[in-house]
Amino acid sequence: MNCDSQPSGRVAHALEIHRSIAACSDHLTRNNDVHALTAALMLPCYQAQLGRLARAMNSVEKSELMSLLLPIDAG
C-alpha cells in the first residue's frame, strides 16, 4: 500500500478503534483525569470490538492493518 492509498473500510474502522484504545490508555495513565472513569469503562468495549473486527478480517486486511499500526506503535 502506498502513502496515497486509503485503508479499506474494515481497516479504517480498526484504526479508529485502535486510536480510541490508545486514548483510553492515556487517560488511565493520568489517573486523575476527569475522563479516567469513562476510559476505564470503555476500554474493554473497544478491545472487544477490535477483536471481533480482527476476526472478521481476511489476511490481506490483517496485513494492511499491521503495516499501518507498526509505525503508530513505534512512535
PDB file of N, CA, C and O in Angstrom:
ATOM      1  N   MET A   1       0.844  -1.181   0.000  1.00  0.00           N
ATOM      2  CA  MET A   1       0.000   0.000   0.000  1.00  0.00           C
ATOM      3  C   MET A   1       0.883   1.235   0.000  1.00  0.00           C
ATOM      4  O   MET A   1       1.785   1.349   0.830  1.00  0.00           O
ATOM      5  N   ASN A   2       0.638   2.161  -0.917  1.00  0.00           N
ATOM      6  CA  ASN A   2       1.461   3.370  -0.944  1.00  0.00           C
ATOM      7  C   ASN A   2       0.859   4.445  -0.047  1.00  0.00           C
ATOM      8  O   ASN A   2      -0.237   4.279   0.487  1.00  0.00           O
ATOM      9  N   CYS A   3       1.574   5.529   0.111  1.00  0.00           N
ATOM     10  CA  CYS A   3       1.174   6.586   1.044  1.00  0.00           C
ATOM     11  C   CYS A   3      -0.105   7.293   0.636  1.00  0.00           C
ATOM     12  O   CYS A   3      -0.790   7.865   1.484  1.00  0.00           O
ATOM     13  N   ASP A   4      -0.448   7.266  -0.670  1.00  0.00           N
ATOM     14  CA  ASP A   4      -1.629   7.957  -1.150  1.00  0.00           C
ATOM     15  C   ASP A   4      -2.894   7.107  -1.032  1.00  0.00           C
ATOM     16  O   ASP A   4      -3.997   7.624  -1.211  1.00  0.00           O
ATOM     17  N   SER A   5      -2.755   5.833  -0.740  1.00  0.00           N
ATOM     18  CA  SER A   5      -3.893   4.937  -0.651  1.00  0.00           C
ATOM     19  C   SER A   5      -4.629   5.138   0.662  1.00  0.00           C
ATOM     20  O   SER A   5      -4.036   5.465   1.690  1.00  0.00           O
ATOM     21  N   GLN A   6      -5.931   4.936   0.600  1.00  0.00           N
ATOM     22  CA  GLN A   6      -6.751   4.966   1.800  1.00  0.00           C
ATOM     23  C   GLN A   6      -6.952   3.533   2.267  1.00  0.00           C
ATOM     24  O   GLN A   6      -7.114   2.640   1.436  1.00  0.00           O
ATOM     25  N   PRO A   7      -6.946   3.287   3.576  1.00  0.00           N
ATOM     26  CA  PRO A   7      -7.185   1.936   4.051  1.00  0.00           C
ATOM     27  C   PRO A   7      -8.608   1.486   3.712  1.00  0.00           C
ATOM     28  O   PRO A   7      -9.504   2.317   3.564  1.00  0.00           O
ATOM     29  N   SER A   8      -8.812   0.180   3.589  1.00  0.00           N
ATOM     30  CA  SER A   8     -10.140  -0.351   3.305  1.00  0.00           C
ATOM     31  C   SER A   8     -11.063  -0.043   4.485  1.00  0.00           C
ATOM     32  O   SER A   8     -10.609   0.392   5.543  1.00  0.00           O
ATOM     33  N   GLY A   9     -12.340  -0.269   4.293  1.00  0.00           N
ATOM     34  CA  GLY A   9     -13.332   0.078   5.312  1.00  0.00           C
ATOM     35  C   GLY A   9     -13.084  -0.540   6.666  1.00  0.00           C
ATOM     36  O   GLY A   9     -13.078   0.156   7.681  1.00  0.00           O
ATOM     37  N   ARG A  10     -12.874  -1.864   6.690  1.00  0.00           N
ATOM     38  CA  ARG A  10     -12.651  -2.520   7.986  1.00  0.00           C
ATOM     39  C   ARG A  10     -11.325  -2.103   8.602  1.00  0.00           C
ATOM     40  O   ARG A  10     -11.219  -1.969   9.821  1.00  0.00           O
ATOM     41  N   VAL A  11     -10.325  -1.898   7.773  1.00  0.00           N
ATOM     42  CA  VAL A  11      -9.015  -1.473   8.278  1.00  0.00           C
ATOM     43  C   VAL A  11      -9.125  -0.061   8.866  1.00  0.00           C
ATOM     44  O   VAL A  11      -8.591   0.212   9.941  1.00  0.00           O
ATOM     45  N   ALA A  12      -9.813   0.822   8.160  1.00  0.00           N
ATOM     46  CA  ALA A  12     -10.002   2.187   8.665  1.00  0.00           C
ATOM     47  C   ALA A  12     -10.755   2.175   9.993  1.00  0.00           C
ATOM     48  O   ALA A  12     -10.420   2.928  10.908  1.00  0.00           O
ATOM     49  N   HIS A  13     -11.766   1.324  10.097  1.00  0.00           N
ATOM     50  CA  HIS A  13     -12.532   1.215  11.341  1.00  0.00           C
ATOM     51  C   HIS A  13     -11.649   0.680  12.470  1.00  0.00           C
ATOM     52  O   HIS A  13     -11.718   1.161  13.601  1.00  0.00           O
ATOM     53  N   ALA A  14     -10.821  -0.317  12.155  1.00  0.00           N
ATOM     54  CA  ALA A  14      -9.909  -0.860  13.156  1.00  0.00           C
ATOM     55  C   ALA A  14      -8.918   0.200  13.629  1.00  0.00           C
ATOM     56  O   ALA A  14      -8.582   0.251  14.812  1.00  0.00           O
ATOM     57  N   LEU A  15      -8.452   1.038  12.720  1.00  0.00           N
ATOM     58  CA  LEU A  15      -7.539   2.119  13.110  1.00  0.00           C
ATOM     59  C   LEU A  15      -8.225   3.110  14.046  1.00  0.00           C
ATOM     60  O   LEU A  15      -7.613   3.590  14.999  1.00  0.00           O
ATOM     61  N   GLU A  16      -9.489   3.415  13.778  1.00  0.00           N
ATOM     62  CA  GLU A  16     -10.242   4.315  14.665  1.00  0.00           C
ATOM     63  C   GLU A  16     -10.375   3.703  16.057  1.00  0.00           C
ATOM     64  O   GLU A  16     -10.198   4.388  17.065  1.00  0.00           O
ATOM     65  N   ILE A  17     -10.687   2.416  16.104  1.00  0.00           N
ATOM     66  CA  ILE A  17     -10.812   1.740  17.396  1.00  0.00           C
ATOM     67  C   ILE A  17      -9.465   1.726  18.113  1.00  0.00           C
ATOM     68  O   ILE A  17      -9.403   1.947  19.323  1.00  0.00           O
ATOM     69  N   HIS A  18      -8.399   1.469  17.380  1.00  0.00           N
ATOM     70  CA  HIS A  18      -7.058   1.463  17.975  1.00  0.00           C
ATOM     71  C   HIS A  18      -6.740   2.829  18.589  1.00  0.00           C
ATOM     72  O   HIS A  18      -6.168   2.903  19.677  1.00  0.00           O
ATOM     73  N   ARG A  19      -7.104   3.893  17.904  1.00  0.00           N
ATOM     74  CA  ARG A  19      -6.880   5.247  18.449  1.00  0.00           C
ATOM     75  C   ARG A  19      -7.694   5.467  19.712  1.00  0.00           C
ATOM     76  O   ARG A  19      -7.222   6.107  20.651  1.00  0.00           O
ATOM     77  N   SER A  20      -8.928   4.937  19.744  1.00  0.00           N
ATOM     78  CA  SER A  20      -9.760   5.062  20.947  1.00  0.00           C
ATOM     79  C   SER A  20      -9.149   4.297  22.105  1.00  0.00           C
ATOM     80  O   SER A  20      -9.164   4.771  23.241  1.00  0.00           O
ATOM     81  N   ILE A  21      -8.606   3.106  21.827  1.00  0.00           N
ATOM     82  CA  ILE A  21      -7.936   2.325  22.869  1.00  0.00           C
ATOM     83  C   ILE A  21      -6.733   3.098  23.401  1.00  0.00           C
ATOM     84  O   ILE A  21      -6.510   3.145  24.611  1.00  0.00           O
ATOM     85  N   ALA A  22      -5.962   3.700  22.506  1.00  0.00           N
ATOM     86  CA  ALA A  22      -4.795   4.483  22.927  1.00  0.00           C
ATOM     87  C   ALA A  22      -5.220   5.678  23.775  1.00  0.00           C
ATOM     88  O   ALA A  22      -4.570   6.003  24.769  1.00  0.00           O
ATOM     89  N   ALA A  23      -6.306   6.326  23.384  1.00  0.00           N
ATOM     90  CA  ALA A  23      -6.792   7.479  24.153  1.00  0.00           C
ATOM     91  C   ALA A  23      -7.249   7.037  25.543  1.00  0.00           C
ATOM     92  O   ALA A  23      -6.958   7.707  26.533  1.00  0.00           O
ATOM     93  N   CYS A  24      -7.959   5.917  25.619  1.00  0.00           N
ATOM     94  CA  CYS A  24      -8.384   5.407  26.925  1.00  0.00           C
ATOM     95  C   CYS A  24      -7.171   5.086  27.792  1.00  0.00           C
ATOM     96  O   CYS A  24      -7.129   5.436  28.972  1.00  0.00           O
ATOM     97  N   SER A  25      -6.210   4.431  27.210  1.00  0.00           N
ATOM     98  CA  SER A  25      -4.993   4.095  27.965  1.00  0.00           C
ATOM     99  C   SER A  25      -4.297   5.348  28.477  1.00  0.00           C
ATOM    100  O   SER A  25      -3.802   5.380  29.604  1.00  0.00           O
ATOM    101  N   ASP A  26      -4.265   6.376  27.641  1.00  0.00           N
ATOM    102  CA  ASP A  26      -3.647   7.640  28.049  1.00  0.00           C
ATOM    103  C   ASP A  26      -4.386   8.252  29.234  1.00  0.00           C
ATOM    104  O   ASP A  26      -3.755   8.721  30.182  1.00  0.00           O
ATOM    105  N   HIS A  27      -5.708   8.254  29.191  1.00  0.00           N
ATOM    106  CA  HIS A  27      -6.491   8.802  30.303  1.00  0.00           C
ATOM    107  C   HIS A  27      -6.274   7.986  31.579  1.00  0.00           C
ATOM    108  O   HIS A  27      -6.207   8.537  32.678  1.00  0.00           O
ATOM    109  N   LEU A  28      -6.165   6.674  31.414  1.00  0.00           N
ATOM    110  CA  LEU A  28      -5.971   5.828  32.591  1.00  0.00           C
ATOM    111  C   LEU A  28      -4.596   6.021  33.218  1.00  0.00           C
ATOM    112  O   LEU A  28      -4.455   5.910  34.436  1.00  0.00           O
ATOM    113  N   THR A  29      -3.585   6.307  32.412  1.00  0.00           N
ATOM    114  CA  THR A  29      -2.252   6.517  32.984  1.00  0.00           C
ATOM    115  C   THR A  29      -2.183   7.817  33.768  1.00  0.00           C
ATOM    116  O   THR A  29      -1.404   7.939  34.713  1.00  0.00           O
ATOM    117  N   ARG A  30      -2.998   8.786  33.376  1.00  0.00           N
ATOM    118  CA  ARG A  30      -3.042  10.049  34.136  1.00  0.00           C
ATOM    119  C   ARG A  30      -3.768   9.877  35.449  1.00  0.00           C
ATOM    120  O   ARG A  30      -3.459  10.558  36.426  1.00  0.00           O
ATOM    121  N   ASN A  31      -4.735   8.968  35.483  1.00  0.00           N
ATOM    122  CA  ASN A  31      -5.474   8.569  36.663  1.00  0.00           C
ATOM    123  C   ASN A  31      -6.264   9.694  37.334  1.00  0.00           C
ATOM    124  O   ASN A  31      -7.334   9.432  37.883  1.00  0.00           O
ATOM    125  N   ASN A  32      -5.787  10.906  37.311  1.00  0.00           N
ATOM    126  CA  ASN A  32      -6.528  11.995  37.940  1.00  0.00           C
ATOM    127  C   ASN A  32      -7.350  12.773  36.919  1.00  0.00           C
ATOM    128  O   ASN A  32      -8.014  13.749  37.268  1.00  0.00           O
ATOM    129  N   ASP A  33      -7.308  12.350  35.672  1.00  0.00           N
ATOM    130  CA  ASP A  33      -8.059  12.974  34.598  1.00  0.00           C
ATOM    131  C   ASP A  33      -9.551  12.733  34.807  1.00  0.00           C
ATOM    132  O   ASP A  33      -9.952  11.649  35.230  1.00  0.00           O
ATOM    133  N   VAL A  34     -10.364  13.730  34.514  1.00  0.00           N
ATOM    134  CA  VAL A  34     -11.810  13.591  34.716  1.00  0.00           C
ATOM    135  C   VAL A  34     -12.411  12.522  33.819  1.00  0.00           C
ATOM    136  O   VAL A  34     -13.509  12.036  34.091  1.00  0.00           O
ATOM    137  N   HIS A  35     -11.715  12.152  32.761  1.00  0.00           N
ATOM    138  CA  HIS A  35     -12.234  11.153  31.832  1.00  0.00           C
ATOM    139  C   HIS A  35     -11.733   9.742  32.145  1.00  0.00           C
ATOM    140  O   HIS A  35     -12.031   8.809  31.400  1.00  0.00           O
ATOM    141  N   ALA A  36     -10.984   9.571  33.227  1.00  0.00           N
ATOM    142  CA  ALA A  36     -10.408   8.267  33.547  1.00  0.00           C
ATOM    143  C   ALA A  36     -11.488   7.220  33.819  1.00  0.00           C
ATOM    144  O   ALA A  36     -11.332   6.070  33.408  1.00  0.00           O
ATOM    145  N   LEU A  37     -12.557   7.575  34.485  1.00  0.00           N
ATOM    146  CA  LEU A  37     -13.625   6.614  34.768  1.00  0.00           C
ATOM    147  C   LEU A  37     -14.294   6.162  33.474  1.00  0.00           C
ATOM    148  O   LEU A  37     -14.528   4.970  33.271  1.00  0.00           O
ATOM    149  N   THR A  38     -14.598   7.109  32.610  1.00  0.00           N
ATOM    150  CA  THR A  38     -15.191   6.753  31.317  1.00  0.00           C
ATOM    151  C   THR A  38     -14.242   5.868  30.531  1.00  0.00           C
ATOM    152  O   THR A  38     -14.666   4.893  29.911  1.00  0.00           O
ATOM    153  N   ALA A  39     -12.966   6.202  30.553  1.00  0.00           N
ATOM    154  CA  ALA A  39     -11.969   5.402  29.843  1.00  0.00           C
ATOM    155  C   ALA A  39     -11.917   3.986  30.401  1.00  0.00           C
ATOM    156  O   ALA A  39     -11.805   3.024  29.642  1.00  0.00           O
ATOM    157  N   ALA A  40     -11.996   3.854  31.719  1.00  0.00           N
ATOM    158  CA  ALA A  40     -11.960   2.532  32.339  1.00  0.00           C
ATOM    159  C   ALA A  40     -13.165   1.695  31.933  1.00  0.00           C
ATOM    160  O   ALA A  40     -13.060   0.476  31.793  1.00  0.00           O
ATOM    161  N   LEU A  41     -14.289   2.336  31.747  1.00  0.00           N
ATOM    162  CA  LEU A  41     -15.495   1.621  31.324  1.00  0.00           C
ATOM    163  C   LEU A  41     -15.478   1.284  29.839  1.00  0.00           C
ATOM    164  O   LEU A  41     -15.963   0.226  29.436  1.00  0.00           O
ATOM    165  N   MET A  42     -14.931   2.160  29.038  1.00  0.00           N
ATOM    166  CA  MET A  42     -14.963   1.978  27.587  1.00  0.00           C
ATOM    167  C   MET A  42     -13.846   1.093  27.046  1.00  0.00           C
ATOM    168  O   MET A  42     -14.021   0.451  26.010  1.00  0.00           O
ATOM    169  N   LEU A  43     -12.716   1.048  27.718  1.00  0.00           N
ATOM    170  CA  LEU A  43     -11.570   0.300  27.209  1.00  0.00           C
ATOM    171  C   LEU A  43     -11.905  -1.160  26.883  1.00  0.00           C
ATOM    172  O   LEU A  43     -11.565  -1.618  25.793  1.00  0.00           O
ATOM    173  N   PRO A  44     -12.557  -1.907  27.781  1.00  0.00           N
ATOM    174  CA  PRO A  44     -12.882  -3.304  27.431  1.00  0.00           C
ATOM    175  C   PRO A  44     -13.831  -3.404  26.235  1.00  0.00           C
ATOM    176  O   PRO A  44     -13.753  -4.356  25.459  1.00  0.00           O
ATOM    177  N   CYS A  45     -14.712  -2.440  26.088  1.00  0.00           N
ATOM    178  CA  CYS A  45     -15.638  -2.432  24.943  1.00  0.00           C
ATOM    179  C   CYS A  45     -14.871  -2.247  23.639  1.00  0.00           C
ATOM    180  O   CYS A  45     -15.110  -2.963  22.666  1.00  0.00           O
ATOM    181  N   TYR A  46     -13.955  -1.292  23.621  1.00  0.00           N
ATOM    182  CA  TYR A  46     -13.145  -1.064  22.426  1.00  0.00           C
ATOM    183  C   TYR A  46     -12.280  -2.281  22.111  1.00  0.00           C
ATOM    184  O   TYR A  46     -12.148  -2.667  20.950  1.00  0.00           O
ATOM    185  N   GLN A  47     -11.695  -2.879  23.137  1.00  0.00           N
ATOM    186  CA  GLN A  47     -10.843  -4.043  22.917  1.00  0.00           C
ATOM    187  C   GLN A  47     -11.649  -5.208  22.339  1.00  0.00           C
ATOM    188  O   GLN A  47     -11.180  -5.898  21.434  1.00  0.00           O
ATOM    189  N   ALA A  48     -12.844  -5.426  22.852  1.00  0.00           N
ATOM    190  CA  ALA A  48     -13.699  -6.495  22.337  1.00  0.00           C
ATOM    191  C   ALA A  48     -14.123  -6.201  20.897  1.00  0.00           C
ATOM    192  O   ALA A  48     -14.145  -7.097  20.053  1.00  0.00           O
ATOM    193  N   GLN A  49     -14.454  -4.952  20.629  1.00  0.00           N
ATOM    194  CA  GLN A  49     -14.854  -4.565  19.282  1.00  0.00           C
ATOM    195  C   GLN A  49     -13.712  -4.771  18.292  1.00  0.00           C
ATOM    196  O   GLN A  49     -13.933  -5.251  17.180  1.00  0.00           O
ATOM    197  N   LEU A  50     -12.504  -4.413  18.686  1.00  0.00           N
ATOM    198  CA  LEU A  50     -11.349  -4.610  17.819  1.00  0.00           C
ATOM    199  C   LEU A  50     -11.094  -6.101  17.592  1.00  0.00           C
ATOM    200  O   LEU A  50     -10.754  -6.510  16.482  1.00  0.00           O
ATOM    201  N   GLY A  51     -11.254  -6.899  18.620  1.00  0.00           N
ATOM    202  CA  GLY A  51     -11.080  -8.346  18.481  1.00  0.00           C
ATOM    203  C   GLY A  51     -12.074  -8.949  17.501  1.00  0.00           C
ATOM    204  O   GLY A  51     -11.702  -9.764  16.657  1.00  0.00           O
ATOM    205  N   ARG A  52     -13.340  -8.551  17.610  1.00  0.00           N
ATOM    206  CA  ARG A  52     -14.358  -9.059  16.682  1.00  0.00           C
ATOM    207  C   ARG A  52     -14.055  -8.637  15.257  1.00  0.00           C
ATOM    208  O   ARG A  52     -14.186  -9.429  14.324  1.00  0.00           O
ATOM    209  N   LEU A  53     -13.655  -7.399  15.095  1.00  0.00           N
ATOM    210  CA  LEU A  53     -13.341  -6.884  13.773  1.00  0.00           C
ATOM    211  C   LEU A  53     -12.132  -7.608  13.184  1.00  0.00           C
ATOM    212  O   LEU A  53     -12.128  -7.945  12.000  1.00  0.00           O
ATOM    213  N   ALA A  54     -11.120  -7.845  13.991  1.00  0.00           N
ATOM    214  CA  ALA A  54      -9.912  -8.536  13.517  1.00  0.00           C
ATOM    215  C   ALA A  54     -10.242  -9.965  13.084  1.00  0.00           C
ATOM    216  O   ALA A  54      -9.703 -10.453  12.091  1.00  0.00           O
ATOM    217  N   ARG A  55     -11.124 -10.635  13.825  1.00  0.00           N
ATOM    218  CA  ARG A  55     -11.506 -11.999  13.444  1.00  0.00           C
ATOM    219  C   ARG A  55     -12.279 -12.027  12.130  1.00  0.00           C
ATOM    220  O   ARG A  55     -12.244 -13.027  11.414  1.00  0.00           O
ATOM    221  N   ALA A  56     -12.974 -10.945  11.807  1.00  0.00           N
ATOM    222  CA  ALA A  56     -13.754 -10.884  10.573  1.00  0.00           C
ATOM    223  C   ALA A  56     -12.905 -10.504   9.358  1.00  0.00           C
ATOM    224  O   ALA A  56     -13.343 -10.655   8.217  1.00  0.00           O
ATOM    225  N   MET A  57     -11.700 -10.014   9.606  1.00  0.00           N
ATOM    226  CA  MET A  57     -10.838  -9.566   8.501  1.00  0.00           C
ATOM    227  C   MET A  57     -10.211 -10.739   7.769  1.00  0.00           C
ATOM    228  O   MET A  57      -9.945 -11.789   8.355  1.00  0.00           O
ATOM    229  N   ASN A  58      -9.982 -10.542   6.480  1.00  0.00           N
ATOM    230  CA  ASN A  58      -9.228 -11.538   5.718  1.00  0.00           C
ATOM    231  C   ASN A  58      -7.737 -11.250   5.884  1.00  0.00           C
ATOM    232  O   ASN A  58      -7.357 -10.250   6.495  1.00  0.00           O
ATOM    233  N   SER A  59      -6.905 -12.116   5.348  1.00  0.00           N
ATOM    234  CA  SER A  59      -5.456 -11.985   5.554  1.00  0.00           C
ATOM    235  C   SER A  59      -4.890 -10.704   4.933  1.00  0.00           C
ATOM    236  O   SER A  59      -3.945 -10.128   5.471  1.00  0.00           O
ATOM    237  N   VAL A  60      -5.450 -10.259   3.822  1.00  0.00           N
ATOM    238  CA  VAL A  60      -4.972  -9.018   3.190  1.00  0.00           C
ATOM    239  C   VAL A  60      -5.278  -7.821   4.090  1.00  0.00           C
ATOM    240  O   VAL A  60      -4.434  -6.941   4.265  1.00  0.00           O
ATOM    241  N   GLU A  61      -6.481  -7.788   4.658  1.00  0.00           N
ATOM    242  CA  GLU A  61      -6.854  -6.700   5.561  1.00  0.00           C
ATOM    243  C   GLU A  61      -5.993  -6.717   6.823  1.00  0.00           C
ATOM    244  O   GLU A  61      -5.567  -5.668   7.307  1.00  0.00           O
ATOM    245  N   LYS A  62      -5.741  -7.911   7.351  1.00  0.00           N
ATOM    246  CA  LYS A  62      -4.898  -8.005   8.549  1.00  0.00           C
ATOM    247  C   LYS A  62      -3.481  -7.502   8.270  1.00  0.00           C
ATOM    248  O   LYS A  62      -2.887  -6.807   9.094  1.00  0.00           O
ATOM    249  N   SER A  63      -2.952  -7.859   7.109  1.00  0.00           N
ATOM    250  CA  SER A  63      -1.610  -7.383   6.739  1.00  0.00           C
ATOM    251  C   SER A  63      -1.599  -5.874   6.587  1.00  0.00           C
ATOM    252  O   SER A  63      -0.665  -5.204   7.028  1.00  0.00           O
ATOM    253  N   GLU A  64      -2.636  -5.343   5.963  1.00  0.00           N
ATOM    254  CA  GLU A  64      -2.740  -3.891   5.780  1.00  0.00           C
ATOM    255  C   GLU A  64      -2.806  -3.195   7.133  1.00  0.00           C
ATOM    256  O   GLU A  64      -2.131  -2.189   7.354  1.00  0.00           O
ATOM    257  N   LEU A  65      -3.619  -3.733   8.035  1.00  0.00           N
ATOM    258  CA  LEU A  65      -3.747  -3.146   9.374  1.00  0.00           C
ATOM    259  C   LEU A  65      -2.415  -3.174  10.114  1.00  0.00           C
ATOM    260  O   LEU A  65      -2.012  -2.173  10.706  1.00  0.00           O
ATOM    261  N   MET A  66      -1.738  -4.304  10.085  1.00  0.00           N
ATOM    262  CA  MET A  66      -0.460  -4.413  10.784  1.00  0.00           C
ATOM    263  C   MET A  66       0.571  -3.445  10.210  1.00  0.00           C
ATOM    264  O   MET A  66       1.348  -2.848  10.955  1.00  0.00           O
ATOM    265  N   SER A  67       0.579  -3.291   8.896  1.00  0.00           N
ATOM    266  CA  SER A  67       1.552  -2.370   8.295  1.00  0.00           C
ATOM    267  C   SER A  67       1.265  -0.922   8.688  1.00  0.00           C
ATOM    268  O   SER A  67       2.177  -0.097   8.748  1.00  0.00           O
ATOM    269  N   LEU A  68       0.002  -0.619   8.952  1.00  0.00           N
ATOM    270  CA  LEU A  68      -0.350   0.737   9.379  1.00  0.00           C
ATOM    271  C   LEU A  68      -0.152   0.939  10.872  1.00  0.00           C
ATOM    272  O   LEU A  68       0.150   2.050  11.309  1.00  0.00           O
ATOM    273  N   LEU A  69      -0.317  -0.121  11.666  1.00  0.00           N
ATOM    274  CA  LEU A  69      -0.156   0.001  13.115  1.00  0.00           C
ATOM    275  C   LEU A  69       1.297   0.034  13.568  1.00  0.00           C
ATOM    276  O   LEU A  69       1.620   0.689  14.558  1.00  0.00           O
ATOM    277  N   LEU A  70       2.152  -0.645  12.877  1.00  0.00           N
ATOM    278  CA  LEU A  70       3.561  -0.674  13.295  1.00  0.00           C
ATOM    279  C   LEU A  70       4.157   0.715  13.415  1.00  0.00           C
ATOM    280  O   LEU A  70       4.811   0.985  14.423  1.00  0.00           O
ATOM    281  N   PRO A  71       3.978   1.624  12.452  1.00  0.00           N
ATOM    282  CA  PRO A  71       4.514   2.981  12.635  1.00  0.00           C
ATOM    283  C   PRO A  71       3.857   3.721  13.795  1.00  0.00           C
ATOM    284  O   PRO A  71       4.512   4.519  14.465  1.00  0.00           O
ATOM    285  N   ILE A  72       2.565   3.468  14.045  1.00  0.00           N
ATOM    286  CA  ILE A  72       1.852   4.127  15.146  1.00  0.00           C
ATOM    287  C   ILE A  72       2.433   3.661  16.472  1.00  0.00           C
ATOM    288  O   ILE A  72       2.745   4.479  17.338  1.00  0.00           O
ATOM    289  N   ASP A  73       2.580   2.341  16.635  1.00  0.00           N
ATOM    290  CA  ASP A  73       3.074   1.796  17.897  1.00  0.00           C
ATOM    291  C   ASP A  73       4.546   2.133  18.135  1.00  0.00           C
ATOM    292  O   ASP A  73       4.971   2.282  19.281  1.00  0.00           O
ATOM    293  N   ALA A  74       5.323   2.254  17.063  1.00  0.00           N
ATOM    294  CA  ALA A  74       6.752   2.560  17.206  1.00  0.00           C
ATOM    295  C   ALA A  74       6.974   4.017  17.591  1.00  0.00           C
ATOM    296  O   ALA A  74       7.997   4.356  18.186  1.00  0.00           O
ATOM    297  N   GLY A  75       6.020   4.875  17.254  1.00  0.00           N
ATOM    298  CA  GLY A  75       6.201   6.307  17.505  1.00  0.00           C
ATOM    299  C   GLY A  75       5.587   6.716  18.725  1.00  0.00           C
ATOM    300  O   GLY A  75       5.648   7.892  19.083  1.00  0.00           O
TER     301      GLY A  75
END
